[in-house]
Amino acid sequence: MTLTDPDGNVYLDFSSCIATTNIGHSDPNVTEAIKKQIERILHTSPSDFYSELTTKLAEKLVEITPGNFPKRVFFSNSGTEAIECAFKVARWHTGRIRMISFIGSFHGRTFGSLSLTGSRAHHFNKFSPLVPEVTHVPYAYCYRCAFKKEYPKCGLECINYIENIVLKSICPPEELAGIVVEPILGEGGYVVPPSDFILELKRICEANNLLLIFDEVQTGFGRTGKLFAAEHWKVEPDIICLAKAIANGFPMGATVCKSKIMDWIAGSHANTFGGNPVGCAASLATIESIISQRLWENSEKLGNYLLFRLNEFKEEFKSIGDVRGKGLMVGVELVKNKNTKEPAREERDLVLKHCFEKGLLLLPGGFSTLRFAPPLIITKEQIDIGLNILYQTFKGLKL
Ligand SMILES: Cc1ncc(COP(=O)(O)O)c(C=O)c1O
């Protein structure tokens, strides 16, 4: 749960180094699995020569990801590559080039994934032209509804917009490969959509023969109180993109896809390092640890506690506009004024800096959100220690 800097200062980690070290830093089982594999063999170029661990991990991911149907797995080294694979296989299988993705979402920084991303203008600055024919639509970010409506009175205007405006005016379903969505926005500020948003997306995909692609790079592996966020809605996506916590910090990405969709011929997509046996050893040990300790349950339980306490802070502090989350993926959005909801970005950055100086690691996200994503092994006492630092920070800064 802690990190120590070169001067010996100890930090309580509420970031998991971007939702990655879900089972904590330096987990002895993961370290041991990596050491053992390094002594055996480092590399086998798994796109030509399978190694046992690569196959084992593929079987494990097929087993634990939502959807009781045959699947295939493509391994890579990062989240952005997991998305690139999904983008390419969706085009390959459907023969259609268009994609829908969401404003506020983050899918990576290589050209394909950047083209799907919609979280910050500076990600795009000087990099155009991007991959064409991606239509970005508003996410169900109810605190800042793009349509200025209120849930549930809105009747899900964001879904209506996709179905009755986008698909009918600018994006013919016959040319559309699929919809790429983060089930909970990550970099966009830990925005949890209403449940029917995800279910309605599924319905739109089924009605129009579109692929539903979940980016679970940040939400996967117990983070949200389920092993995968899709389980909250009992939705079985056609493609699931994974990375970050998959190997607790060892670089690895995976695209898990319905077999009948990943029907491309050998060589359509490949790489040198994906499925590297050391990464697979780290991943298998990580998954074993998450499953044997049922860490998603701790995530749900302590996530609820964290939400409860932060909602108390919201009552007390004038700058906390919104508190939201699922499991240990919790966002606190700071505003200059609770009525106008003007983002308090500088204040958010000050909170981050002060917490850092007092030994608490948090992350920024969205316009002015503090992101809480501690390792899933966290205890109630550690949450209280972190929240005491946060409380003193808000008091000290008169927020
Ligand atoms: C939801 C999501 N998708 C994709 C990515 C890209 O992953 P990577 O940085 O490993 O390329 C990220 C990274 O933050 C992410 O949060």
PDBQT file of the ligand as one rigid body, heavy atoms in Angstrom, charges set to zero:
ROOT
HETATM    1  C1  LIG A 401      -9.545   3.288 -20.190  1.00  0.00    +0.000 C 
HETATM    2  C2  LIG A 401      -8.170   3.339 -20.784  1.00  0.00    +0.000 A 
HETATM    3  N1  LIG A 401      -7.970   2.816 -21.988  1.00  0.00    +0.000 NA
HETATM    4  C3  LIG A 401      -6.747   2.813 -22.560  1.00  0.00    +0.000 A 
HETATM    5  C4  LIG A 401      -5.662   3.371 -21.918  1.00  0.00    +0.000 A 
HETATM    6  C5  LIG A 401      -4.306   3.339 -22.565  1.00  0.00    +0.000 C 
HETATM    7  O1  LIG A 401      -3.491   2.466 -21.860  1.00  0.00    +0.000 OA
HETATM    8  P1  LIG A 401      -1.886   2.559 -21.962  1.00  0.00    +0.000 P 
HETATM    9  O2  LIG A 401      -1.480   3.812 -21.268  1.00  0.00    +0.000 OA
HETATM   10  O3  LIG A 401      -1.412   1.304 -21.289  1.00  0.00    +0.000 OA
HETATM   11  O4  LIG A 401      -1.557   2.580 -23.408  1.00  0.00    +0.000 OA
HETATM   12  C6  LIG A 401      -5.830   3.931 -20.650  1.00  0.00    +0.000 A 
HETATM   13  C7  LIG A 401      -4.698   4.550 -19.937  1.00  0.00    +0.000 C 
HETATM   14  O5  LIG A 401      -4.826   5.308 -19.022  1.00  0.00    +0.000 OA
HETATM   15  C8  LIG A 401      -7.117   3.913 -20.059  1.00  0.00    +0.000 A 
HETATM   16  O6  LIG A 401      -7.337   4.437 -18.846  1.00  0.00    +0.000 OA
ENDROOT
TORSDOF 0
